[in-house]
Amino acid sequence: MQTDKSQIVDLLRTRGDDAAAERADRELPDSVDIHEHGGVLGELGLDPMTLAGEFAGGGGLGNVAGT
């Protein structure tokens, strides 16, 4: 499943984790494959399976961010 890096960065900023957002912006490509980059996402505190379900289901970042 592909998603824009900006969605990942925005999610991390929404959580108040600016350091992780900056790291994601540096290390992830513009188009992120959630499964291929699952290791990095996990290190950033994101569960790749949860992201895949939320982004695929159109739930938006609010559900992933817990807001």
Secondary structure, DSSP 4 states (H G I P E B T S, - for coil): -EEEHHHHHHHHHHTT-HHHHHHHHHHS-SEEETTTTHHHHHHTT--HHHHHHHHHTT-HHHHHHT-
